Amino acid sequence: MDCPTIRLSTQTSKLFDTLRKEALYVPGANVILKESVIICVQHLLETNILLFEALLIQGFRAENIFIKGKPYSTHEGTRAQLRKKGIFVFKENHSYLNCGDYAEKNTEEIINFWREILTTLKNKPNIRNLIVVDDGGKARELIPKRCLEKYNVLSIEQTQYGVNTLVENITPYISVATSKTKKEMESGAVAQTIIEKLKKNLKTNTLPNNWVYGVIGYGAIGAALTRQLIKNGLVTHVYDKQPVSLLSPAKNHQKIENCINESDIIFGCTGNDISKAFNFQPKIKKHRILVSCSSEEKEFLTLLRKEKKRKDFILEKVRIDSETNSPFTILNGGYPINFDLSATSVPLKDIRLTRALIYAAIIQATRILSNKDDIQTLKKPIALDNYFQTIITEILCDKVDLECLSIPSTYKYTTEHHPLRTLLNRELSV
């Protein structure tokens, strides 16, 4: 399966070119790049090739980049493309066909991933630094003790779930997940994709307007999804364990069972197991469709484990009978609806923000590694640099104005030599 070359807009090219120029100003950058290994748990999607190409151009060596994908999202063409570049891409051994077994099998896979990395590192005596780019916190949680003893380890976490579950005393980490830019700019694109993928799954051009749509969890994704549903003129009900202020005409429920029983489609947006708190089977009074919008199998995990079904395909829908003879269906095998093993989960023009934020965090990590002798003394977590967030926001919003960017004193160059100076006379286009 081939992965076509990504065609970048002028704006996207300028975004990554600008960040690459920032990397040139890291003190001792060449030494840091030669002494550092990047270890990633990421979705293997076509849009992530952009990130890894940027790292290679920056000067990271392909043989020093290790990637593990997630089996419910991995696009095989992307895996092949990254391997052609000389990057190590871990091959999963498990089929992940048993309902509810993802967490256990994924833990085994990441332990094996680390073992392969350790074997390779034995032949790389010059390596001093490990930069762990994580999605969900598991790679950081399972870092082998010998890595912590021998190397400077700095992590990057891009998901809120990963931040919430991280063990603070393992390694310092840069939190992309809690950055203002990610929270404010990414969730709308993800919500729109959820709706588009749901329509594709249901084989319809428009979602039925005689259904009630229930959103469980009113965080960044839940709130953005609620706005999209209302915008499409659909009846929307919401439940969150914390009091929330909703946009009219969404209906706010104080109890999760009320929201579920009054909804035809239920979107799980909590990042946790909502079927643990609510026993679906004896209470569901009519057919329901359950849709995960977070990560892995988390939203309906208890329900999936009780069922103990084996699927023929990892993303096969799961039909479950309830005690009230009202069956309900979990779409996409319980995995996030926006992943379907295709090349993209979200279009590049919408997901480039996330890729740029991760790249900026890697540049920030190299800067930290160049300045700190003892990485463990750093404050945990480390906020993603506001300066990088400003650069990314300004370019994506087509407002590249050097005067409105705040340049921290930690940078060793003057305004006249600032990389963005060259952009002021260039026209950006989407």
Phi, psi and omega in degrees: 000117182275153176246112185295155177294134181282130175268120184263140172288163177302321183295316180295319178299317180295323181300309183285327175298318181295316179295323177298322178295324176300322182297333181294340184266005174287124180303131179064034186302317183299320180292315180300318181296320181288333185262006187241144173244138176254126181241118188238135161249108187216158172289127181276086182238156181306322183292340178282344176301324179303316180296312185288328174296321178298320179294320179293318178296322179298329179130357173293142181273138183303321182289353178254016176243125181238131185230137168238129178271189175239126191299338180276356181230347188298126174263118188297328177297322178292318177303313181296320181295318180292321178295324177298332179279357179093006180278140177282121177240118183293139178255120180291143180261337183272152179272338179057039182265345178277128181302131173083006184257009185300312186301314181295312182293322180295322177299316178300317182295318182291324174299316178293324176301312178297323179299317179294323178296315180299320178299317180292321182295337178300333180261014180232073185294344182277350184285129179241337189233140173241124175252113185258113180260109192246152175229091180116352173085352187287321179297320179291319181299326186259016177303126179298146182302322182295332175292318180294329181280329188261330188240159166281119184244123178231129185252163175227129179239130185253353182246149178293324178299317179299319178295316183295332185255000182293140174277117190299327189271010179280291178215156171293151180215149174269127184263100172286326185302321185266006179293142182300320182298315180295314182299320187275332189251338187271322192299326180297318180294319180295317180299318179297320179294322178303315180295317181295319179291326177295317178299320178295319181295322181274356180058053179218151179276336178222147177285139181303132181271001176259009176261159173254132184251118182257130179249116178258113184104115185245048171277206184299313181288315180300318179293318180294321179294319177302315179298318180295319180296316178297318179301327179275006176075026183258143179292123189233128175245149185225140169227136171218146183292342175257147176301134181230155175257117187258154171287137173290141010257024179299143180261128182263126179256141177273340180236138182297323182295327178293318180296317182292315184290337180266359184250149175268321176241132183242120178263119176271113184235025187267335188079007179229178182273096182285339179281353174282322181278335183234119180278098185298315197300317180274355189247338181292127185255353175205167184300132178235152173247125182253132185232123176274135179235015183246259186210146176054220180255020194298317192299322184234035188298312181300318179297316180295319181292324178295325184288323178053039178273153173251127183268156173276343185213138188303326182258018179295137178295147183247120179260127184234133178272139178257168181290346179262012181061027175244094185293155173226157188239130173260116183283156172061027179067014183091356179270164182306134187295336184282355177254131180219022180069011175277177186293332183226144171262326176224138180305149183305320183297339179262328185265352180300332176303310181298316180298320180292321179296320178294317179298318178299321179294324177294319176298317178300321179297318179295325178294317178297315181296332180283342185250345187247126175280321180244100185295333184288348179277355183289151175295143180237130351281170177257127180289142173297131186307124179300330180298314178296319179300322179294315178304310184296315180297315182298317182290315182291333177268006177061040180230056181283100181226111185301327185293334183268359179266132178267124184258113183293154183292344181290344178277141191263011181244163182268167179302324182297331181258011182294136182303329181287346179305321182291343182274344188295333182257014181246144180270130178261141177226149180290000000 
